[in-house]
Amino acid sequence: CKTGAIINETIGLIDPKFNAKAMQGPNVDIGYKGVKVMTMHAAKGLQFPVVAVVGVEEGIIPKPAPIQLDDVEHKARENRLLFVACSRAMRHLIVFASRKKQSPFVDKLTDEFWEVEDDIHAHNH
């Protein structure tokens, strides 16, 4: 997840039988027996058999550039952060993206390299 607020929203959407738990910063418990929900920054350097990246939509990934930052450099940083999150997957990667508020990064998820599915029953993402 991009932010702590999205972590909380995501945990609320996961069936309780999967025992989802928020993990942030250095408090990531790799041995935890359940779904580990964390920020993209907290996942850096870790790997998991299955990774789901949520909230890939304009305004979140990428978030708007702060006024003092160059827009091109800011989007490059945001793109690298998404790459870091996606590269945590060892076997399977699922990316949840919005069609309504489409992130420019979704354009890279082409049929050539990705199995793209539309879920019209999905929550807000």
C-alpha positions in Angstrom: 0.0 0.0 0.0 1.1 3.6 -0.6 0.0 5.0 2.8 -1.1 3.9 6.3 -4.7 5.0 5.5 -4.7 2.6 2.5 -3.4 -0.2 4.8 -6.4 0.3 7.1 -8.8 0.3 4.2 -7.2 -2.8 2.7 -7.4 -4.7 5.9 -11.1 -3.9 6.1 -11.6 -5.5 2.7 -9.8 -8.8 3.5 -11.8 -11.7 4.7 -10.9 -12.2 8.4 -10.0 -15.8 7.8 -6.8 -14.6 6.2 -5.7 -12.9 9.5 -4.5 -9.7 7.9 -2.3 -7.5 10.0 -0.8 -4.0 9.5 3.0 -3.9 9.6 5.0 -0.7 9.3 8.7 0.3 9.2 11.1 -2.0 11.0 8.2 -3.9 12.7 7.6 -6.3 9.8 7.2 -9.8 11.2 8.2 -12.1 8.3 7.1 -15.2 10.3 3.6 -13.9 10.9 1.0 -16.5 9.9 -1.4 -14.3 7.9 -1.6 -11.6 5.3 1.0 -8.9 6.0 -0.3 -5.5 4.9 2.4 -2.8 4.7 3.5 0.3 2.9 5.7 0.1 -0.2 8.5 1.7 1.7 8.3 -1.0 4.5 8.5 -3.8 1.9 11.8 -2.6 0.4 14.4 -5.3 0.7 11.9 -8.0 1.5 10.4 -10.7 -0.7 7.2 -12.7 -0.5 5.8 -15.6 -2.5 2.7 -13.6 -3.4 2.4 -9.8 -3.5 -0.7 -7.7 -4.1 -0.1 -4.0 -4.9 -3.2 -1.9 -4.2 -4.3 1.6 -5.0 -2.6 2.1 -8.3 -4.6 5.1 -9.4 -4.0 8.8 -10.2 -3.7 10.8 -7.1 -2.2 7.8 -5.1 0.4 6.2 -7.4 1.6 8.7 -8.5 0.5 11.2 -5.9 0.6 14.8 -7.1 4.0 16.4 -7.1 4.7 18.9 -4.3 5.1 22.4 -5.7 8.9 22.5 -4.9 9.6 19.3 -6.9 10.0 18.9 -10.7 7.1 16.9 -12.0 9.2 14.6 -14.2 11.6 13.7 -11.4 8.7 13.2 -9.0 6.9 10.8 -11.4 10.2 8.9 -11.9 10.5 8.5 -8.1 6.9 7.3 -7.9 7.5 4.9 -10.7 10.6 3.5 -9.0 8.6 3.0 -5.8 5.9 1.0 -7.7 8.7 -1.1 -9.3 10.1 -1.8 -5.8 6.7 -2.9 -4.6 6.1 -5.1 -7.6 9.6 -6.7 -7.4 8.9 -8.0 -3.9 7.0 -10.9 -5.5 8.8 -14.2 -5.9 6.0 -16.2 -7.6 2.8 -14.2 -8.1 2.1 -10.5 -8.4 -1.4 -9.0 -8.4 -1.8 -5.2 -9.2 -5.1 -3.6 -8.3 -5.6 -0.5 -10.5 -8.5 1.9 -11.1 -10.1 2.3 -14.5 -11.9 5.5 -13.4 -8.8 7.2 -12.1 -6.2 5.5 -14.2 -2.6 5.9 -13.2 -0.2 6.7 -16.1 1.8 3.7 -14.8 -0.9 1.3 -15.8 0.0 1.8 -19.5 3.1 -0.4 -18.8 0.8 -3.3 -17.8 0.3 -4.6 -21.3 -1.0 -7.9 -22.5 2.5 -8.8 -23.7 3.8 -9.2 -20.2 0.7 -9.2 -18.0 -2.5 -11.2 -17.7 -5.0 -8.4 -17.4 -8.5 -9.0 -16.0 -11.3 -6.6 -15.4 -13.3 -7.1 -12.2 -16.5 -5.1 -12.4 -17.4 -6.3 -9.0 -14.3 -4.9 -7.3 -14.8 -2.4 -4.4 -13.5 1.1 -5.3 -10.2 0.1 -6.9 
